[in-house]
Amino acid sequence: MSTNFRSAMESANVSALWERTEPDGAQLTETPHLWPWAELDPLLDVAVQQTDMENAERRVLVLENPAYRDSPRIGASLNMVVNLQVLMPGEIARPHRHRLNALRFIIEGDGRAVTIVDGTPCPMFPGDFLLTPGWCWHEHSHDGKGRAVWLDALDAQLQRHLCTNEFEPGPSNDMPPPRSEDAYAAAGVTPLNLQEDKPYSPIFRYPLSRVVDALGAMPAAADGSRRVRYTNPLTGGPAMPGVDCYMLAPPHERQTRAYRTNANMMCLVVEGEGASQIGDEMLRWRKNDIFSLPRGHWISHRAESGDAKLFQLTDREVLARLDYLREEFRG
């Protein structure tokens, strides 16, 4: 390329596409990655020693996918950021809100650690799924014993790309009226006299016990698996925008039906042990391990203990709403 042409392009604020070599999402080739709990667990204790809530907005360890090491992307998955957060007895994480949609899946806790979402207290027991939708005030406190640990996931990658995020520190203000989550506790019954116009579920806390009951009551699929979705009871759609969540109970010593998709997924092992075939790679997992299911690979799972359960979070609904989703199945 001539020097004159390059100078002319710079003056006109244009560039040559054929000279661009930096990777983007379409060019990244991802392989599955597993973050073993045996490695993460002691790092949380060190994180507690290294910082306190006076000098940290949140005490968080960000899962970094090695597939993005030479790219401008960060985090565990293309359109989602996945973290581990820890809160110790007596600590408080001050209130704030942001446009990012966030969720919490509790790994450790005795119910004395609490997340308050727009004024609604949500006690955190292991296996509970909590929403902190975009622009909802949220804070954490802990007056129990032992550490509280949870998985954080946010649609941060997508919103950063769209430049839609905003952040506001506390104190909380402009609070909505108190919520009555009990009004939505009966399956198949929806109250009509409540004004709910939000793009997220009126329920902020989904206890594990209800999910386990639902899995036990439903018939198994043809491949022996059972799977439920965390939904908005008013719409039947995802619990909140940005991140769609499921719980999978794979069949014992039997592979689930293989599928391939352009959506991205992350899994947290809630209970048990098992293995996932992801393309040519087999990942073996156990309780509290976290692993990625990158797009474009044929994927199937099997349990190696009868109680195995996988909490799954994905950007599938975002792609579906844009008519970008591609999925195929074998068998």
Phi, psi and chi 1 to 4 in degrees:
 res  aa     phi    psi   chi1   chi2   chi3   chi4
   1 MET       -  131.9 -177.1 -178.0  -65.5      -
   2 SER   -71.2  152.5   70.8      -      -      -
   3 THR   -62.9  -38.1  -58.1      -      -      -
   4 ASN   -64.6  -41.6  -71.2  -18.9      -      -
   5 PHE   -65.1  -42.4 -178.5   38.4      -      -
   6 ARG   -64.0  -43.1 -170.2  178.0  -59.4  -80.2
   7 SER   -63.1  -39.0  -63.0      -      -      -
   8 ALA   -65.9  -38.9      -      -      -      -
   9 MET   -65.6  -43.0  -75.1 -163.7  -61.7      -
  10 GLU   -61.6  -40.6  -70.2  177.1   -1.3      -
  11 SER   -65.6  -33.6  -63.6      -      -      -
  12 ALA   -88.4   -1.5      -      -      -      -
  13 ASN    58.4   48.9  -67.5  -54.1      -      -
  14 VAL  -129.1  167.6  -60.7      -      -      -
  15 SER  -144.5  164.7   62.5      -      -      -
  16 ALA   -92.4  115.9      -      -      -      -
  17 LEU   -60.0  -35.4  177.4   62.5      -      -
  18 TRP   -67.9  -11.7   63.6   86.7      -      -
  19 GLU   -93.6   -6.8  -72.6 -163.9  -25.1      -
  20 ARG   -78.2  130.8  -65.3 -171.4 -179.4 -178.6
  21 THR  -125.9   -5.2   58.5      -      -      -
  22 GLU   -69.7  143.1   69.8  -87.9   13.2      -
  23 PRO   -73.3  146.9   26.9  -33.4      -      -
  24 ASP  -125.5 -176.7   61.2   23.4      -      -
  25 GLY   -58.1  -35.7      -      -      -      -
  26 ALA   -70.3  -25.7      -      -      -      -
  27 GLN   -94.4  -17.3  -63.6  168.6  -38.7      -
  28 LEU   -65.7  131.3  -77.9  171.7      -      -
  29 THR  -103.5  114.3  -60.4      -      -      -
  30 GLU  -102.9  141.8  -70.4 -174.4   68.6      -
  31 THR  -113.4  154.7   55.9      -      -      -
  32 PRO   -63.5  149.3   22.0  -32.6      -      -
  33 HIS  -137.2  140.5 -174.4   75.1      -      -
  34 LEU  -117.9  131.2 -177.0  139.7      -      -
  35 TRP  -102.0  101.2  -70.1  -97.0      -      -
  36 PRO   -69.4  137.8  -13.5   27.8      -      -
  37 TRP   -61.0  -31.0 -177.5 -113.2      -      -
  38 ALA   -60.9  -26.1      -      -      -      -
  39 GLU   -91.5  -35.0  -64.9  179.5    8.2      -
  40 LEU   -73.9  -40.0  -61.0  174.3      -      -
  41 ASP   -53.1  -54.1 -173.8   11.4      -      -
  42 PRO   -67.0  -26.0   19.6  -30.1      -      -
  43 LEU   -66.7  -30.7  -70.5  177.0      -      -
  44 LEU   -65.4  -39.7  -67.9  167.7      -      -
  45 ASP   -64.8  -39.6  -72.4  -25.9      -      -
  46 VAL   -66.0  -39.1  176.8      -      -      -
  47 ALA   -59.3  -38.0      -      -      -      -
  48 VAL   -63.9  -39.5  170.2      -      -      -
  49 GLN   -70.0  -30.7  -61.8  167.7    8.8      -
  50 GLN   -84.9  -24.3  -66.1  -66.6  -44.1      -
  51 THR  -149.5  160.1 -170.0      -      -      -
  52 ASP  -129.5  177.2   57.6   39.2      -      -
  53 MET   -77.6   -3.1  -57.9  -46.9  -64.0      -
  54 GLU   -77.7  -29.1  -66.3  -61.2  -41.5      -
  55 ASN  -117.4   11.6   57.7   31.0      -      -
  56 ALA  -135.4  131.4      -      -      -      -
  57 GLU   -60.3  -42.5 -175.6   71.8   30.3      -
  58 ARG  -147.4  144.4  -60.9  -70.1 -168.6  -96.5
  59 ARG   -90.4   98.7 -172.4 -170.5  -70.3  111.7
  60 VAL  -132.0  137.4  166.3      -      -      -
  61 LEU  -107.0  124.3  -63.6 -179.7      -      -
  62 VAL   -92.1  126.2 -179.7      -      -      -
  63 LEU   -74.4  124.1  -86.6   60.3      -      -
  64 GLU  -109.7  123.3  -60.3  -77.2    2.8      -
  65 ASN   -81.9  122.9 -166.2  -39.2      -      -
  66 PRO   -62.9  -16.9   18.9  -29.9      -      -
  67 ALA   -64.5  -21.5      -      -      -      -
  68 TYR  -100.0   10.0  -51.4  149.8      -      -
  69 ARG   -58.0  -36.0 -168.4  162.2  -71.2  148.9
  70 ASP  -106.3   24.4  -63.3  -37.9      -      -
  71 SER  -126.4  167.2   83.7      -      -      -
  72 PRO   -74.7   -4.9   24.2  -32.7      -      -
  73 ARG   -79.1  156.7  -71.3 -173.9  173.9  -92.4
  74 ILE  -132.7  168.3   60.7  171.7      -      -
  75 GLY    95.6 -172.1      -      -      -      -
  76 ALA   -93.3  -25.2      -      -      -      -
  77 SER  -145.8  159.5 -176.9      -      -      -
  78 LEU   -55.7  -44.5  -82.4  177.1      -      -
  79 ASN  -114.3    8.6  -68.4  -38.5      -      -
  80 MET  -136.2  143.5  -62.4  174.4  -70.7      -
  81 VAL  -105.6  131.9  168.7      -      -      -
  82 VAL  -123.7  129.0  178.9      -      -      -
  83 ASN  -131.1  169.0  -48.3  -41.3      -      -
  84 LEU  -118.2  132.9  -71.8  174.6      -      -
  85 GLN  -122.4  142.4 -173.6  168.3  164.5      -
  86 VAL  -131.4  137.6   57.0      -      -      -
  87 LEU  -132.4  133.3 -166.0   68.8      -      -
  88 MET  -101.2  159.7  -62.5  -58.3  -69.5      -
  89 PRO   -53.8  136.9  -26.8   35.7      -      -
  90 GLY    85.8   -7.0      -      -      -      -
  91 GLU   -92.3  155.6  -68.8 -175.6  -25.9      -
  92 ILE  -133.4  132.7  -65.4  174.1      -      -
  93 ALA  -101.0  113.4      -      -      -      -
  94 ARG   -61.7  158.1   54.4 -173.3  176.9  -98.3
  95 PRO   -71.8  145.8   25.0  -33.1      -      -
  96 HIS  -157.5  174.3   66.9 -147.5      -      -
  97 ARG  -147.8  158.4   63.3  178.4  177.1  176.1
  98 HIS  -155.2  164.5   39.9   65.2      -      -
  99 ARG   -74.6  -19.2  -64.3  -67.5  179.3 -173.3
 100 LEU   -61.7  137.7  -54.4  178.7      -      -
 101 ASN   -85.6  130.9  -65.7  -72.6      -      -
 102 ALA  -131.4  152.8      -      -      -      -
 103 LEU  -132.9  159.7   63.5   89.0      -      -
 104 ARG  -127.3  133.1  -33.3  -77.2  170.3 -163.0
 105 PHE  -122.2  119.4 -166.6   90.8      -      -
 106 ILE   -80.8  129.6  -46.5  -51.5      -      -
 107 ILE  -101.3  -45.6  -63.6  173.6      -      -
 108 GLU  -132.9  145.0  -67.4 -179.6    8.2      -
 109 GLY   161.9  160.4      -      -      -      -
 110 ASP  -117.8   15.3   57.5    5.4      -      -
 111 GLY    84.4   -6.2      -      -      -      -
 112 ARG   -91.2  -13.4  -59.7  -64.1  -62.8  -85.5
 113 ALA   -85.0  136.2      -      -      -      -
 114 VAL  -132.7  137.0  174.8      -      -      -
 115 THR  -103.8  130.7  -69.4      -      -      -
 116 ILE  -107.7  117.7  -59.2  174.5      -      -
 117 VAL  -114.1  113.7 -172.9      -      -      -
 118 ASP    47.2   43.2  -92.2   -5.3      -      -
 119 GLY    86.6   -6.0      -      -      -      -
 120 THR   -94.7  116.2  -60.8      -      -      -
 121 PRO   -76.2  132.8   24.8  -29.8      -      -
 122 CYS  -124.6  100.1  -59.1      -      -      -
 123 PRO   -64.1  143.8   22.8  -31.6      -      -
 124 MET  -109.6  106.1  -63.4 -170.0  -77.0      -
 125 PHE  -107.8  152.1  -68.2   93.0      -      -
 126 PRO   -53.6  133.8  -28.3   36.7      -      -
 127 GLY    89.6   -8.8      -      -      -      -
 128 ASP   -73.1  147.0  -72.5   -4.6      -      -
 129 PHE  -113.7  122.9  169.2   70.4      -      -
 130 LEU  -121.1  142.1  -84.6   59.9      -      -
 131 LEU  -100.7  140.1  -59.5 -176.0      -      -
 132 THR  -131.0   79.8   51.8      -      -      -
 133 PRO   -64.6  164.5  -19.2   32.4      -      -
 134 GLY   -54.5  133.2      -      -      -      -
 135 TRP    67.5   20.4 -144.1 -124.8      -      -
 136 CYS   -95.3  134.4  -72.1      -      -      -
 137 TRP   -65.7  139.3  -70.9  103.4      -      -
 138 HIS  -149.5  144.6   50.7  -78.3      -      -
 139 GLU  -149.3  164.2   57.8 -171.4  -69.2      -
 140 HIS  -130.4  144.9  -46.0  -68.3      -      -
 141 SER  -144.5  159.1   63.7      -      -      -
 142 HIS  -146.6  114.0 -172.4    1.9      -      -
 143 ASP  -120.6   24.7   65.1   -2.1      -      -
 144 GLY  -100.0 -153.4      -      -      -      -
 145 LYS  -120.0  144.9  -62.1  179.7  179.3  179.3
 146 GLY    77.1  166.6      -      -      -      -
 147 ARG   -77.4  154.4   66.9 -174.6 -170.0  179.9
 148 ALA  -111.8  130.7      -      -      -      -
 149 VAL  -131.6  136.0  178.0      -      -      -
 150 TRP  -145.9  157.8   58.4   89.3      -      -
 151 LEU   -85.4  128.8  176.2  144.2      -      -
 152 ASP  -101.7  140.9  -84.4  -27.9      -      -
 153 ALA  -141.7  139.5      -      -      -      -
 154 LEU  -138.9  153.0  -52.1   92.2      -      -
 155 ASP   -85.5   40.7   59.0   -7.7      -      -
 156 ALA   -65.7  -39.2      -      -      -      -
 157 GLN   -59.8  -45.7  -59.9  -77.5   42.5      -
 158 LEU   -65.4  -45.2  179.9   60.8      -      -
 159 GLN   -71.2  -30.8  -66.5 -145.4   37.8      -
 160 ARG   -64.1  -41.4  -76.1  172.6 -177.5  154.0
 161 HIS   -62.7  -38.6  176.4   71.9      -      -
 162 LEU   -86.5   -6.3  -63.1  172.6      -      -
 163 CYS    56.6   44.6  -61.6      -      -      -
 164 THR  -104.4   -6.1   52.1      -      -      -
 165 ASN   -76.8  144.7 -171.5   32.7      -      -
 166 GLU  -134.5  156.0  -61.6  175.2   71.9      -
 167 PHE  -135.7  137.8  177.5   87.7      -      -
 168 GLU  -136.2  122.1 -177.6  179.0   -6.4      -
 169 PRO   -76.2  162.0   29.0  -33.8      -      -
 170 GLY   -70.4  179.7      -      -      -      -
 171 PRO   -73.2  157.1   25.9  -33.8      -      -
 172 SER   -60.8  143.3  -56.1      -      -      -
 173 ASN  -149.9  172.5   59.5   77.6      -      -
 174 ASP    51.2   45.5 -170.4   27.5      -      -
 175 MET   -76.6  143.2  -65.9  -73.9  -75.9      -
 176 PRO   -75.0  168.4   29.2  -35.6      -      -
 177 PRO   -61.4  156.1  -18.9   29.9      -      -
 178 PRO   -57.0  146.1  -21.5   31.7      -      -
 179 ARG   -97.9  155.1  -54.0  169.7   68.9   85.1
 180 SER  -123.4   84.3  177.1      -      -      -
 181 GLU   -66.7  -25.4  -65.5 -166.3   -5.5      -
 182 ASP   -61.9  -22.9  -70.6  -16.0      -      -
 183 ALA   -65.2  -15.8      -      -      -      -
 184 TYR  -111.3   16.6  -56.4   93.4      -      -
 185 ALA   -79.8  -21.0      -      -      -      -
 186 ALA   -92.0  119.8      -      -      -      -
 187 ALA   -61.5  135.0      -      -      -      -
 188 GLY    81.5    0.5      -      -      -      -
 189 VAL  -122.7  121.3  178.1      -      -      -
 190 THR  -122.2  124.8  -57.1      -      -      -
 191 PRO   -67.3  142.9   23.9  -32.7      -      -
 192 LEU  -106.2  -10.5  -64.8  179.2      -      -
 193 ASN   -97.2    8.6   62.0  -23.0      -      -
 194 LEU  -103.6  138.0  -61.6  180.0      -      -
 195 GLN   -91.3  101.8  -62.0  -60.7  -45.4      -
 196 GLU  -122.1  108.4  -66.1  -73.6   -4.5      -
 197 ASP  -122.4   22.5   58.5   -6.1      -      -
 198 LYS   -91.2  155.1  -57.4  -64.3 -174.7 -177.1
 199 PRO   -85.1   22.0   31.8  -36.0      -      -
 200 TYR  -139.7  168.8   49.5   79.4      -      -
 201 SER   -64.6  144.5  171.7      -      -      -
 202 PRO   -74.2   -3.8   28.2  -34.9      -      -
 203 ILE  -102.9  126.8  -58.7  170.4      -      -
 204 PHE   -97.8  -18.7  -73.6  152.3      -      -
 205 ARG  -131.6  125.7  175.2  175.1  173.0  -98.5
 206 TYR  -114.7  101.2  -64.4   71.7      -      -
 207 PRO   -66.7  146.1  -17.7   30.6      -      -
 208 LEU   -59.7  -37.2  177.1   62.6      -      -
 209 SER   -58.1  -38.6   57.8      -      -      -
 210 ARG   -69.4  -35.8  -66.6 -177.4 -174.8  174.9
 211 VAL   -67.2  -43.1  177.2      -      -      -
 212 VAL   -62.6  -41.2  171.1      -      -      -
 213 ASP   -61.9  -42.0  -71.9  -13.8      -      -
 214 ALA   -65.3  -41.5      -      -      -      -
 215 LEU   -62.5  -41.0  -73.1  169.4      -      -
 216 GLY   -68.9  -28.7      -      -      -      -
 217 ALA   -86.1  -21.3      -      -      -      -
 218 MET   -85.2  151.3   68.9  179.9  -66.4      -
 219 PRO   -71.3  149.0   25.8  -33.2      -      -
 220 ALA   -73.0  150.4      -      -      -      -
 221 ALA   -70.8  173.9      -      -      -      -
 222 ALA   -58.9  -29.3      -      -      -      -
 223 ASP   -88.9    3.4   61.9    4.9      -      -
 224 GLY    92.4   -4.4      -      -      -      -
 225 SER   -85.5  160.7   65.7      -      -      -
 226 ARG  -129.3  137.7  -69.3  177.5  168.9   82.9
 227 ARG  -148.2  133.6 -169.0  174.0 -173.4 -132.8
 228 VAL  -124.9  158.4  -65.2      -      -      -
 229 ARG  -115.2  140.6 -172.9 -173.0 -164.2 -170.6
 230 TYR   -82.6  114.5  -66.3   87.8      -      -
 231 THR  -121.1  164.7   60.6      -      -      -
 232 ASN   -84.1  115.6  179.9  -19.5      -      -
 233 PRO   -65.4  -15.8   24.1  -34.0      -      -
 234 LEU   -82.4  -23.1  -63.7  176.4      -      -
 235 THR  -123.8  -21.6   65.6      -      -      -
 236 GLY    78.9   -2.0      -      -      -      -
 237 GLY   -90.5 -166.1      -      -      -      -
 238 PRO   -61.8  154.6   24.1  -33.6      -      -
 239 ALA   -61.8  -31.3      -      -      -      -
 240 MET  -158.1  162.4   68.8  177.5  178.8      -
 241 PRO   -67.2  159.0  -15.4   28.5      -      -
 242 GLY    92.8  -45.1      -      -      -      -
 243 VAL  -136.3  124.1 -175.1      -      -      -
 244 ASP  -105.0  137.1 -161.9   10.4      -      -
 245 CYS  -128.3  146.3  -62.6      -      -      -
 246 TYR  -141.0  164.6  -58.6   78.7      -      -
 247 MET  -126.5  126.2 -175.9   75.9   81.7      -
 248 LEU  -114.3  130.3  170.2   68.0      -      -
 249 ALA  -108.7   98.0      -      -      -      -
 250 PRO   -68.4  155.8  -10.7   25.7      -      -
 251 PRO   -70.2  150.8   25.6  -33.1      -      -
 252 HIS   -76.7  122.6 -171.7 -147.6      -      -
 253 GLU    55.8   37.3  -61.8  -64.0  -10.6      -
 254 ARG  -151.7  137.2  179.3 -178.3  172.0 -170.1
 255 GLN   -77.8  140.2  -67.8  -68.9  126.5      -
 256 THR   -71.4  164.2   59.5      -      -      -
 257 ARG   -60.8  130.8 -176.0 -174.4 -176.0 -167.0
 258 ALA   -74.3  142.4      -      -      -      -
 259 TYR  -139.7  161.1   73.1   94.0      -      -
 260 ARG  -138.6  140.1 -178.0  165.8   62.2 -179.9
 261 THR  -150.5  162.0  177.5      -      -      -
 262 ASN   -95.0    4.1   65.4  -21.4      -      -
 263 ALA   -83.0  156.7      -      -      -      -
 264 ASN  -108.1  146.3  -56.7  -82.9      -      -
 265 MET  -140.7  148.0 -179.9  174.7  -77.1      -
 266 MET  -122.2  147.9  -64.6  -71.4  -63.3      -
 267 CYS  -128.2  139.5  -65.6      -      -      -
 268 LEU  -116.2  129.6  165.7   68.6      -      -
 269 VAL   -79.7  112.0 -175.6      -      -      -
 270 VAL   -81.8  -42.1 -179.7      -      -      -
 271 GLU  -149.4  153.6  -66.7  180.0  -39.1      -
 272 GLY    79.2 -166.9      -      -      -      -
 273 GLU  -136.6  158.4  -60.0  179.4    2.9      -
 274 GLY  -179.9 -162.9      -      -      -      -
 275 ALA  -149.4  149.6      -      -      -      -
 276 SER  -126.4  129.7  -64.4      -      -      -
 277 GLN   -91.3  117.6 -175.3   71.6   45.9      -
 278 ILE  -126.6   99.2  -50.7  165.5      -      -
 279 GLY    63.3 -126.7      -      -      -      -
 280 ASP   -89.8   -0.5  -64.1  -31.7      -      -
 281 GLU  -108.1  139.1 -170.7  166.1  -13.0      -
 282 MET  -107.7  121.2  177.0   73.4   77.8      -
 283 LEU  -104.0  128.2  -71.6 -173.1      -      -
 284 ARG  -100.9  134.3  -51.2 -169.8   76.5   85.9
 285 TRP  -133.9  158.7   38.5  -99.2      -      -
 286 ARG  -143.9  177.7   58.0  177.8   54.5 -165.1
 287 LYS   -49.1  131.0 -176.2  176.3  173.6   65.1
 288 ASN    75.9   -3.4  -66.4  -18.6      -      -
 289 ASP   -65.1  153.0  -72.5   -8.5      -      -
 290 ILE  -126.1  136.4  -57.2  168.9      -      -
 291 PHE  -147.4  158.1   60.6   95.9      -      -
 292 SER  -100.4  147.7   64.7      -      -      -
 293 LEU  -120.9   84.0  -60.5  177.6      -      -
 294 PRO   -69.9  155.1   23.6  -31.3      -      -
 295 ARG   -61.7  155.6   66.8 -150.6  167.4  116.4
 296 GLY    87.4   -3.3      -      -      -      -
 297 HIS  -105.6  146.7  -63.2  -84.7      -      -
 298 TRP   -72.6  130.3  -74.5  102.9      -      -
 299 ILE  -129.2  136.6  -64.1  168.9      -      -
 300 SER  -149.7  160.6   62.5      -      -      -
 301 HIS  -132.4  155.4  -48.6  -80.1      -      -
 302 ARG  -146.4  147.4   75.0  166.6 -173.9  -92.2
 303 ALA   -91.8  142.8      -      -      -      -
 304 GLU  -112.2    6.2  -64.7  177.9   -9.2      -
 305 SER  -142.0  149.8   63.7      -      -      -
 306 GLY   -69.0  -14.4      -      -      -      -
 307 ASP  -103.2   12.2   59.7  -12.2      -      -
 308 ALA   -64.3  135.6      -      -      -      -
 309 LYS  -143.7  138.6  -64.9  178.9 -175.7   64.0
 310 LEU  -119.3  123.0  -62.9  175.5      -      -
 311 PHE   -84.3  127.4  174.2   67.0      -      -
 312 GLN  -122.0  133.9  -58.3  179.2  -46.8      -
 313 LEU  -127.9  139.4   47.2  140.4      -      -
 314 THR  -150.2  158.2  173.4      -      -      -
 315 ASP   -94.3   16.6   57.8    5.9      -      -
 316 ARG   -56.0  -45.2  179.5 -175.7 -176.2  -82.6
 317 GLU   -64.7  -35.3 -179.7   70.1   11.2      -
 318 VAL   -61.5  -47.5  173.7      -      -      -
 319 LEU   -64.1  -39.3  -60.0 -174.8      -      -
 320 ALA   -63.4  -41.9      -      -      -      -
 321 ARG   -66.9  -27.0  -70.0 -167.0  176.9 -151.8
 322 LEU   -89.9    0.5  -65.3  170.4      -      -
 323 ASP    61.4   32.9  -69.6  -33.8      -      -
 324 TYR  -102.0   -8.8  -67.0  164.6      -      -
 325 LEU   -72.0  135.1 -178.8   66.7      -      -
 326 ARG  -127.0  131.9  -61.9 -164.8  -45.0  -86.1
 327 GLU  -142.9  145.5  -68.1  179.5  -39.1      -
 328 GLU  -146.6  154.8   48.6 -172.1  -37.0      -
 329 PHE  -131.4  153.1  -61.7   85.3      -      -
 330 ARG  -109.8  142.2  -78.3  177.4  175.8  167.0
 331 GLY    80.9      -      -      -      -      -
